[in-house]
Amino acid sequence: MRKVKTVKIDGENVFMFNSAIYIFEAESRYTLELDMVVSEIVLKKYGKLENLFIEVELEDGEVISTIMHLRGLVGGGLPQLNLFCEMYDLGDYGDIQIVNENDVSFPNIEEGITLEEIRKVEMPNEKINLKLHLPIDQTEWLAKQGKNLNGIMLEAIYDYWKKENLK
């Protein structure tokens, strides 16, 4: 199977942890498929878009530029983008491997990668709303912290989290 070196989505480089590019054959139809394990941040950025302009540089230097469509998101596993485009001429993509759903060599791009490793490279932030019942002097102090409050909470939670995980 040919190896992907780099991928750009809409002109922007995307860091991927593993990928596979192949031609999928089903009922005499062919699609060019690009599967990538990416960070949760990349998945959130591109995972809701239907059409993406993709530039794939293969390890041998060949560049494939095409509009690809996002296949439904895969749940339960690692964050992935699964992209495809219809093919009308197999000659357009040289010697990219052709696979079908019964093929033993179907690529497993999640093998050997963990969510923890992905988050070491790019940790997503999530917004959370908290409801607390505190003494009035503490609520007044918190209100005065403004933008600094996020950093205070982050540090306090990490300190507590580290203590709990070392037990």
Backbone as a chain_set.jsonl record, in Angstrom:
{"seq": "MRKVKTVKIDGENVFMFNSAIYIFEAESRYTLELDMVVSEIVLKKYGKLENLFIEVELEDGEVISTIMHLRGLVGGGLPQLNLFCEMYDLGDYGDIQIVNENDVSFPNIEEGITLEEIRKVEMPNEKINLKLHLPIDQTEWLAKQGKNLNGIMLEAIYDYWKKENLK", "coords": {"N": [[0.851, -1.183, 0.0], [0.537, 2.213, -0.804], [2.137, 4.949, 0.812], [1.103, 7.758, 2.732], [2.455, 10.963, 2.907], [2.05, 13.752, 3.571], [-0.863, 15.736, 4.351], [-3.108, 18.174, 3.246], [-5.859, 20.104, 4.137], [-8.217, 22.048, 2.7], [-6.097, 23.78, 2.067], [-4.611, 23.888, 4.408], [-2.138, 22.453, 6.47], [-2.46, 19.264, 7.983], [-2.021, 17.49, 10.926], [-1.473, 14.096, 11.197], [-1.852, 10.914, 12.73], [-1.81, 8.371, 11.761], [-2.469, 6.913, 8.569], [-4.282, 5.89, 5.609], [-4.427, 5.357, 2.153], [-6.413, 4.339, -0.49], [-8.1, 2.494, -3.092], [-11.443, 1.802, -3.165], [-13.458, -0.87, -4.012], [-16.715, -1.568, -4.988], [-19.471, -3.236, -6.122], [-18.861, -2.85, -8.915], [-18.213, -0.167, -8.874], [-15.969, 2.484, -8.092], [-14.173, 4.102, -5.515], [-11.979, 6.622, -4.385], [-10.328, 6.486, -1.394], [-9.495, 8.019, 1.684], [-8.32, 7.533, 4.754], [-7.783, 8.757, 7.993], [-6.191, 8.931, 11.146], [-6.615, 11.397, 13.423], [-6.224, 14.349, 15.518], [-8.504, 15.214, 18.188], [-9.126, 17.865, 17.977], [-8.688, 18.496, 15.253], [-10.62, 16.815, 14.172], [-12.948, 17.993, 15.21], [-12.826, 20.447, 13.918], [-13.015, 19.864, 11.135], [-14.847, 17.809, 10.906], [-17.59, 18.202, 10.521], [-18.011, 19.204, 8.066], [-19.035, 18.87, 4.671], [-17.833, 18.763, 2.102], [-14.483, 18.78, 1.173], [-11.455, 20.3, 0.15], [-8.785, 18.471, -0.744], [-5.323, 17.874, -0.504], [-3.038, 15.509, -1.091], [0.1, 14.368, -0.374], [2.115, 11.85, -1.448], [4.555, 9.429, -0.281], [6.356, 8.964, -2.341], [6.441, 11.333, -3.665], [4.381, 12.002, -5.393], [1.49, 14.004, -5.906], [-1.841, 14.255, -5.011], [-4.666, 15.987, -5.752], [-7.866, 16.831, -4.894], [-11.458, 17.117, -4.562], [-13.001, 15.912, -1.744], [-15.38, 13.931, 0.045], [-16.841, 13.783, 3.262], [-17.19, 10.849, 5.021], [-19.586, 9.385, 7.21], [-19.027, 9.961, 10.734], [-16.877, 7.879, 12.667], [-17.769, 6.142, 15.469], [-16.749, 5.55, 18.894], [-14.092, 4.724, 18.555], [-10.769, 5.848, 17.844], [-10.222, 9.369, 17.089], [-11.135, 10.085, 13.819], [-10.89, 10.966, 10.357], [-12.67, 10.077, 7.618], [-12.516, 10.008, 4.341], [-13.754, 10.348, 0.96], [-13.945, 10.048, -2.644], [-15.662, 9.84, -5.739], [-14.578, 7.751, -8.411], [-13.765, 7.742, -11.832], [-12.004, 6.884, -13.678], [-9.691, 4.484, -13.396], [-7.023, 4.733, -14.06], [-6.229, 7.254, -13.354], [-5.086, 7.328, -10.838], [-2.791, 5.824, -10.647], [-0.85, 3.299, -9.168], [-2.294, 2.799, -6.774], [-3.453, 0.807, -4.159], [-6.133, -1.499, -4.624], [-8.969, -2.327, -2.82], [-11.557, -4.365, -1.29], [-14.556, -4.906, 0.666], [-14.271, -7.492, 1.642], [-11.631, -8.011, 1.626], [-8.589, -9.188, 2.92], [-6.422, -7.562, 3.457], [-7.363, -5.108, 4.285], [-6.937, -1.83, 5.432], [-5.942, -1.128, 8.821], [-5.97, 1.554, 10.542], [-5.88, 2.383, 13.161], [-4.31, 0.79, 14.731], [-1.904, 0.356, 17.252], [-1.994, 2.95, 18.244], [-2.946, 5.259, 20.756], [-5.544, 7.076, 22.494], [-4.515, 8.648, 24.52], [-1.886, 9.131, 23.638], [-2.44, 10.697, 21.403], [-3.595, 12.931, 22.624], [-1.385, 13.929, 23.963], [-0.038, 15.24, 21.994], [-1.88, 17.08, 20.975], [-4.048, 18.586, 22.914], [-7.445, 18.83, 23.439], [-9.63, 21.545, 24.403], [-12.489, 21.951, 26.406], [-15.581, 23.563, 26.929], [-17.098, 24.279, 30.025], [-19.726, 24.582, 32.352], [-20.1, 25.474, 35.659], [-21.87, 25.011, 38.698], [-21.739, 26.313, 41.796], [-21.88, 26.282, 45.358], [-20.971, 28.564, 47.479], [-19.341, 30.384, 50.157], [-20.084, 33.868, 50.59], [-17.862, 35.645, 50.566], [-15.967, 34.215, 49.099], [-17.266, 33.94, 46.61], [-17.372, 36.608, 45.838], [-14.653, 37.158, 45.587], [-13.994, 35.347, 43.502], [-15.527, 36.46, 41.411], [-14.137, 38.832, 40.962], [-11.874, 37.937, 39.696], [-12.144, 37.58, 36.953], [-10.959, 37.142, 33.666], [-8.781, 35.706, 34.489], [-9.72, 33.659, 36.002], [-10.124, 31.204, 34.661], [-7.495, 30.168, 34.387], [-6.818, 29.879, 37.107], [-8.666, 27.912, 37.934], [-7.921, 25.796, 36.244], [-5.299, 25.246, 37.134], [-5.826, 24.531, 39.833], [-7.47, 22.271, 39.526], [-5.762, 20.517, 38.101], [-3.723, 20.176, 40.036], [-5.162, 18.862, 42.095], [-6.072, 16.634, 40.655], [-3.644, 15.366, 39.969], [-2.748, 14.61, 42.549], [-4.75, 12.77, 43.264], [-4.416, 10.787, 41.306], [-1.949, 9.789, 41.919], [-2.244, 8.236, 44.093]], "CA": [[0.0, 0.0, 0.0], [1.324, 3.444, -0.872], [2.114, 5.694, 2.067], [0.82, 9.195, 2.691], [3.478, 11.765, 3.587], [1.382, 14.909, 4.163], [-2.223, 16.033, 3.898], [-3.63, 19.521, 3.462], [-7.3, 20.244, 3.977], [-8.503, 23.444, 2.35], [-4.84, 24.515, 2.062], [-3.986, 23.891, 5.737], [-1.533, 21.182, 6.856], [-3.15, 18.532, 9.041], [-1.191, 16.469, 11.559], [-2.172, 12.817, 11.312], [-1.096, 9.913, 13.471], [-1.674, 7.284, 10.809], [-3.398, 7.116, 7.462], [-4.265, 4.919, 4.514], [-5.086, 5.782, 0.929], [-6.68, 3.15, -1.271], [-9.286, 2.525, -3.949], [-12.422, 0.836, -2.671], [-14.297, -1.406, -5.074], [-17.993, -2.12, -4.555], [-20.477, -3.342, -7.182], [-18.32, -2.248, -10.146], [-17.962, 1.262, -8.677], [-14.698, 2.7, -7.406], [-13.986, 5.379, -4.827], [-10.683, 6.864, -3.772], [-10.589, 6.64, 0.035], [-8.403, 8.476, 2.535], [-8.658, 7.395, 6.174], [-6.717, 9.34, 8.809], [-6.354, 9.143, 12.583], [-6.245, 12.793, 13.667], [-6.536, 14.777, 16.876], [-9.898, 15.606, 18.414], [-9.255, 19.248, 17.512], [-8.837, 18.419, 13.794], [-11.927, 16.202, 13.92], [-13.979, 18.993, 15.495], [-12.732, 21.515, 12.916], [-13.41, 19.435, 9.792], [-15.762, 16.675, 10.96], [-18.971, 18.529, 10.186], [-18.048, 19.726, 6.701], [-19.375, 17.821, 3.715], [-16.877, 18.731, 0.998], [-13.193, 19.335, 1.556], [-10.417, 20.24, -0.868], [-7.708, 17.672, -0.15], [-4.061, 17.69, -1.213], [-2.313, 14.399, -0.475], [1.43, 14.1, -0.916], [2.548, 10.493, -1.151], [5.986, 9.363, 0.035], [7.164, 8.983, -3.569], [6.406, 12.677, -4.22], [3.156, 12.261, -6.152], [0.487, 14.809, -5.198], [-3.225, 14.073, -5.463], [-5.509, 17.104, -5.333], [-9.248, 16.523, -5.265], [-12.503, 17.399, -3.576], [-13.444, 14.664, -1.127], [-16.559, 14.031, 0.902], [-16.668, 13.142, 4.559], [-18.068, 9.731, 5.344], [-20.052, 9.548, 8.582], [-17.998, 9.822, 11.759], [-16.774, 6.572, 13.301], [-17.895, 6.307, 16.92], [-16.172, 4.562, 19.786], [-12.665, 4.505, 18.368], [-9.942, 7.045, 17.845], [-10.751, 10.384, 16.185], [-10.761, 9.805, 12.436], [-11.564, 11.522, 9.2], [-12.771, 9.089, 6.557], [-12.878, 10.809, 3.177], [-13.844, 9.59, -0.28], [-14.455, 10.693, -3.855], [-15.972, 8.902, -6.817], [-13.549, 7.621, -9.451], [-14.325, 7.363, -13.12], [-10.92, 6.285, -14.461], [-8.687, 3.927, -12.484], [-5.704, 5.167, -14.481], [-5.913, 8.557, -12.77], [-4.411, 7.227, -9.55], [-1.624, 4.946, -10.704], [-0.828, 1.971, -8.549], [-2.869, 2.772, -5.425], [-4.039, -0.511, -3.925], [-7.582, -1.652, -4.698], [-9.478, -3.25, -1.796], [-13.003, -4.45, -1.145], [-14.92, -5.174, 2.065], [-13.861, -8.844, 2.036], [-10.179, -8.092, 1.462], [-7.847, -9.422, 4.159], [-5.443, -6.492, 3.669], [-8.031, -3.835, 4.524], [-6.067, -1.122, 6.386], [-6.363, -0.81, 10.188], [-5.136, 2.715, 10.837], [-5.863, 2.646, 14.598], [-3.408, -0.138, 15.395], [-0.712, 0.894, 17.9], [-2.173, 4.35, 18.636], [-3.91, 5.424, 21.846], [-6.077, 8.426, 22.663], [-3.575, 9.359, 25.395], [-0.785, 9.602, 22.789], [-2.97, 11.778, 20.574], [-3.779, 14.104, 23.474], [-0.076, 14.497, 24.299], [0.332, 16.106, 20.876], [-2.855, 18.159, 20.841], [-5.1, 18.399, 23.916], [-8.584, 19.726, 23.217], [-10.27, 22.21, 25.531], [-13.946, 21.907, 26.378], [-16.228, 24.553, 27.772], [-17.913, 23.672, 31.065], [-20.384, 25.506, 33.276], [-20.173, 24.908, 37.003], [-22.705, 25.675, 39.693], [-21.123, 26.092, 43.102], [-22.502, 26.918, 46.517], [-19.8, 29.019, 48.228], [-19.539, 31.566, 51.014], [-20.148, 35.119, 49.838], [-16.547, 36.25, 50.343], [-15.312, 33.474, 48.013], [-17.929, 34.277, 45.348], [-16.935, 37.958, 45.483], [-13.27, 37.036, 45.129], [-14.029, 34.708, 42.185], [-16.073, 37.416, 40.449], [-13.097, 39.824, 40.671], [-10.768, 37.32, 38.954], [-12.392, 37.783, 35.524], [-10.334, 36.213, 32.717], [-7.785, 34.923, 35.214], [-10.413, 32.561, 36.67], [-9.884, 29.96, 33.932], [-6.171, 29.681, 34.771], [-6.884, 29.461, 38.513], [-9.387, 26.632, 37.982], [-7.094, 24.801, 35.572], [-4.205, 24.882, 38.038], [-6.382, 23.842, 41.005], [-7.947, 20.943, 39.123], [-4.599, 19.681, 37.807], [-3.084, 19.819, 41.304], [-6.004, 17.865, 42.761], [-6.091, 15.467, 39.793], [-2.362, 14.688, 40.131], [-2.73, 13.973, 43.867], [-5.666, 11.638, 43.222], [-3.884, 9.751, 40.441], [-0.712, 9.229, 42.503], [-2.588, 7.349, 45.232]], "C": [[0.891, 1.24, 0.0], [1.108, 4.256, 0.396], [1.878, 7.179, 1.824], [1.906, 9.914, 3.483], [2.828, 12.952, 4.299], [-0.024, 15.046, 3.588], [-2.517, 17.495, 4.221], [-5.132, 19.469, 3.234], [-7.581, 21.721, 3.801], [-7.253, 24.321, 2.489], [-4.083, 24.522, 3.373], [-3.421, 22.505, 6.061], [-2.272, 20.578, 8.038], [-2.197, 17.491, 9.6], [-2.02, 15.2, 11.677], [-1.255, 11.814, 11.983], [-0.88, 8.652, 12.64], [-2.706, 7.517, 9.714], [-3.292, 5.956, 6.483], [-4.995, 5.535, 3.338], [-5.22, 4.538, 0.059], [-7.9, 3.391, -2.149], [-10.206, 1.423, -3.456], [-13.349, 0.434, -3.809], [-15.562, -1.999, -4.469], [-18.964, -2.072, -5.731], [-20.062, -2.599, -8.45], [-18.176, -0.727, -10.076], [-16.67, 1.384, -7.87], [-14.705, 4.064, -6.742], [-12.557, 5.437, -4.313], [-10.968, 7.194, -2.315], [-9.32, 7.106, 0.742], [-8.899, 8.425, 3.97], [-7.489, 7.914, 6.988], [-7.119, 9.335, 10.276], [-5.787, 10.529, 12.852], [-6.519, 13.132, 15.129], [-8.016, 15.13, 16.968], [-10.151, 17.034, 17.928], [-9.459, 19.282, 15.995], [-10.21, 17.84, 13.448], [-13.056, 17.207, 14.144], [-13.999, 20.077, 14.419], [-13.318, 21.092, 11.569], [-14.517, 18.378, 9.776], [-17.21, 16.953, 10.621], [-19.118, 19.082, 8.772], [-18.317, 18.58, 5.719], [-18.32, 17.661, 2.629], [-15.602, 19.442, 1.413], [-12.23, 19.24, 0.376], [-9.186, 19.609, -0.223], [-6.504, 17.641, -1.081], [-3.271, 16.635, -0.445], [-0.967, 14.266, -1.162], [1.824, 12.698, -0.477], [4.058, 10.475, -0.929], [6.869, 9.4, -1.202], [7.116, 10.335, -4.279], [5.165, 12.997, -5.03], [2.172, 13.045, -5.288], [-0.873, 14.561, -5.84], [-4.03, 15.217, -4.88], [-6.924, 16.831, -5.818], [-10.211, 17.011, -4.196], [-13.002, 16.063, -3.06], [-14.607, 14.961, -0.196], [-16.29, 13.271, 2.19], [-17.682, 12.025, 4.714], [-18.498, 9.943, 6.787], [-18.957, 9.285, 9.594], [-18.066, 8.441, 12.397], [-16.837, 6.777, 14.809], [-17.158, 5.22, 17.677], [-14.684, 4.337, 19.646], [-11.892, 5.794, 18.514], [-10.555, 8.08, 16.9], [-10.215, 10.171, 14.764], [-11.527, 10.681, 11.469], [-11.513, 10.442, 8.121], [-13.361, 9.8, 5.345], [-12.926, 9.937, 1.933], [-14.247, 10.499, -1.427], [-14.664, 9.617, -4.907], [-14.828, 8.903, -7.822], [-14.207, 7.172, -10.735], [-13.285, 6.704, -14.008], [-9.848, 5.797, -13.497], [-7.272, 4.371, -12.83], [-5.277, 6.493, -13.873], [-5.039, 8.45, -11.521], [-3.346, 6.136, -9.507], [-1.803, 3.618, -10.01], [-1.293, 1.984, -7.09], [-3.631, 1.457, -5.281], [-5.563, -0.477, -3.994], [-7.995, -2.686, -3.65], [-10.997, -3.303, -1.889], [-13.3, -4.883, 0.282], [-14.513, -6.554, 2.549], [-12.36, -9.043, 1.981], [-9.503, -8.226, 2.819], [-6.91, -8.258, 4.474], [-6.094, -5.125, 3.881], [-7.283, -3.101, 5.629], [-6.709, -0.861, 7.746], [-5.477, 0.337, 10.663], [-5.067, 3.036, 12.328], [-4.822, 1.82, 15.351], [-2.171, 0.562, 15.962], [-0.818, 2.343, 18.348], [-3.206, 4.408, 19.758], [-4.387, 6.881, 21.899], [-5.145, 9.265, 23.535], [-2.4, 9.917, 24.594], [-1.225, 10.775, 21.919], [-3.084, 13.05, 21.4], [-2.462, 14.692, 23.965], [0.386, 15.469, 23.216], [-0.589, 17.312, 20.803], [-4.031, 17.882, 21.787], [-6.251, 19.364, 23.639], [-9.052, 20.368, 24.516], [-11.773, 22.139, 25.337], [-14.479, 22.972, 27.315], [-17.12, 23.824, 28.777], [-18.506, 24.779, 31.933], [-20.518, 24.802, 34.616], [-21.15, 25.715, 37.853], [-22.129, 25.304, 41.048], [-21.932, 26.815, 44.171], [-21.347, 27.272, 47.471], [-20.177, 30.163, 49.155], [-19.407, 32.846, 50.185], [-18.779, 35.746, 49.591], [-15.781, 35.536, 49.224], [-15.953, 33.798, 46.659], [-17.518, 35.685, 44.891], [-15.506, 37.936, 44.935], [-13.218, 36.42, 43.731], [-14.508, 35.671, 41.11], [-15.026, 38.449, 40.041], [-11.974, 39.251, 39.795], [-10.931, 37.45, 37.446], [-11.758, 36.712, 34.66], [-9.318, 35.304, 33.38], [-8.404, 33.681, 35.866], [-10.168, 31.222, 35.981], [-8.532, 29.352, 34.319], [-6.136, 29.18, 36.212], [-7.546, 28.091, 38.623], [-8.559, 25.518, 37.357], [-5.981, 24.305, 36.49], [-4.717, 24.095, 39.247], [-6.829, 22.426, 40.654], [-6.777, 20.026, 38.815], [-3.879, 19.262, 39.09], [-3.862, 18.719, 42.018], [-5.988, 16.552, 41.972], [-4.788, 14.667, 39.927], [-2.284, 13.95, 41.465], [-3.585, 12.716, 43.874], [-5.109, 10.482, 42.396], [-2.591, 9.14, 40.96], [-1.0, 8.276, 43.651], [-2.531, 5.905, 44.842]], "O": [[1.884, 1.298, 0.725], [0.023, 4.245, 0.977], [2.375, 7.767, 0.863], [2.235, 9.516, 4.601], [3.031, 13.139, 5.498], [-0.331, 14.548, 2.505], [-2.22, 17.984, 5.311], [-5.612, 18.873, 2.27], [-7.227, 22.541, 4.648], [-7.329, 25.454, 2.965], [-3.004, 25.11, 3.449], [-4.125, 21.502, 5.946], [-2.661, 21.28, 8.972], [-1.628, 16.698, 8.849], [-3.136, 15.225, 12.196], [-0.036, 11.861, 11.823], [0.12, 7.953, 12.806], [-3.691, 8.229, 9.911], [-2.355, 5.159, 6.522], [-6.047, 6.155, 3.498], [-4.265, 3.779, -0.109], [-8.633, 4.363, -1.969], [-9.807, 0.264, -3.341], [-13.943, 1.279, -4.478], [-15.5, -2.824, -3.558], [-19.246, -1.002, -6.27], [-20.835, -1.809, -8.992], [-18.033, -0.071, -11.108], [-16.328, 0.509, -7.075], [-15.173, 5.05, -7.312], [-11.999, 4.435, -3.866], [-11.765, 8.087, -2.028], [-8.219, 6.648, 0.439], [-9.79, 9.182, 4.356], [-6.338, 7.566, 6.722], [-8.247, 9.689, 10.617], [-4.626, 10.806, 12.549], [-6.994, 12.287, 15.887], [-8.689, 15.319, 15.955], [-11.262, 17.366, 17.516], [-10.314, 20.021, 15.505], [-10.88, 18.323, 12.536], [-14.005, 17.266, 13.363], [-15.065, 20.569, 14.049], [-14.033, 21.865, 10.932], [-15.068, 18.089, 8.713], [-17.988, 16.015, 10.449], [-20.226, 19.392, 8.334], [-17.866, 17.454, 5.931], [-17.956, 16.539, 2.277], [-15.634, 20.555, 1.937], [-12.19, 18.223, -0.317], [-8.621, 20.152, 0.726], [-6.637, 17.413, -2.284], [-2.887, 16.846, 0.706], [-0.894, 14.075, -2.376], [1.863, 12.397, 0.716], [4.76, 11.398, -1.342], [8.021, 9.826, -1.121], [7.676, 10.484, -5.364], [4.918, 14.165, -5.328], [2.036, 12.786, -4.092], [-1.026, 14.649, -7.059], [-4.075, 15.4, -3.664], [-7.152, 16.626, -7.01], [-9.814, 17.282, -3.063], [-13.38, 15.187, -3.838], [-14.786, 16.082, 0.279], [-15.601, 12.251, 2.2], [-18.885, 12.235, 4.557], [-17.802, 10.642, 7.524], [-18.059, 8.48, 9.348], [-19.145, 7.899, 12.637], [-16.028, 7.522, 15.362], [-16.964, 4.114, 17.173], [-14.067, 3.794, 20.563], [-12.309, 6.714, 19.219], [-11.323, 7.72, 16.008], [-9.007, 10.09, 14.544], [-12.661, 11.084, 11.728], [-10.44, 9.958, 7.762], [-14.542, 10.148, 5.321], [-12.238, 8.92, 1.847], [-14.813, 11.572, -1.221], [-13.943, 8.621, -4.957], [-14.19, 9.93, -8.052], [-15.099, 6.323, -10.727], [-13.632, 6.039, -14.984], [-9.174, 6.601, -12.853], [-6.405, 4.38, -11.957], [-4.091, 6.822, -13.875], [-4.326, 9.396, -11.187], [-3.044, 5.595, -8.444], [-2.781, 2.905, -10.235], [-0.745, 1.258, -6.261], [-4.365, 1.053, -6.182], [-6.201, 0.448, -3.491], [-7.441, -3.784, -3.598], [-11.637, -2.429, -2.474], [-12.377, -5.198, 1.032], [-14.417, -6.772, 3.757], [-11.869, -10.136, 2.261], [-9.8, -7.477, 3.75], [-6.632, -7.995, 5.644], [-5.45, -4.096, 3.679], [-7.017, -3.693, 6.675], [-7.859, -0.432, 7.83], [-4.361, 0.112, 11.133], [-4.27, 3.884, 12.729], [-4.496, 2.132, 16.496], [-1.472, 1.274, 15.241], [0.176, 2.917, 18.793], [-4.214, 3.702, 19.722], [-3.714, 7.789, 21.41], [-5.004, 10.467, 23.309], [-1.963, 11.042, 24.836], [-0.473, 11.73, 21.723], [-2.714, 14.129, 20.936], [-2.429, 15.86, 24.351], [1.122, 16.414, 23.5], [-0.134, 18.436, 20.594], [-4.895, 17.054, 21.496], [-6.051, 20.578, 23.609], [-8.888, 19.8, 25.596], [-12.266, 22.257, 24.215], [-13.895, 23.246, 28.363], [-17.811, 22.868, 28.424], [-17.853, 25.786, 32.206], [-20.993, 23.668, 34.691], [-21.24, 26.937, 37.737], [-22.045, 24.128, 41.401], [-22.579, 27.829, 43.907], [-20.818, 26.41, 48.172], [-21.197, 30.825, 48.966], [-18.686, 32.874, 49.188], [-18.548, 36.318, 48.526], [-15.031, 36.172, 48.484], [-15.243, 33.916, 45.66], [-17.338, 35.924, 43.697], [-15.194, 38.606, 43.951], [-12.487, 36.905, 42.867], [-13.954, 35.696, 40.012], [-15.022, 38.899, 38.895], [-11.203, 40.014, 39.213], [-9.934, 37.432, 36.725], [-11.978, 35.52, 34.876], [-9.031, 34.225, 32.862], [-7.684, 32.756, 36.241], [-10.019, 30.204, 36.657], [-8.442, 28.147, 34.553], [-5.495, 28.171, 36.505], [-7.045, 27.211, 39.324], [-8.505, 24.411, 37.893], [-5.75, 23.102, 36.609], [-4.107, 23.102, 39.641], [-6.584, 21.49, 41.415], [-6.789, 18.865, 39.223], [-3.468, 18.108, 39.215], [-3.271, 17.75, 42.494], [-5.9, 15.477, 42.564], [-4.818, 13.438, 39.992], [-1.818, 12.812, 41.523], [-3.18, 11.699, 44.437], [-5.308, 9.32, 42.749], [-2.178, 8.08, 40.49], [-0.101, 7.586, 44.129], [-2.788, 5.031, 45.67]]}, "num_chains": 1, "name": "protein.A"}
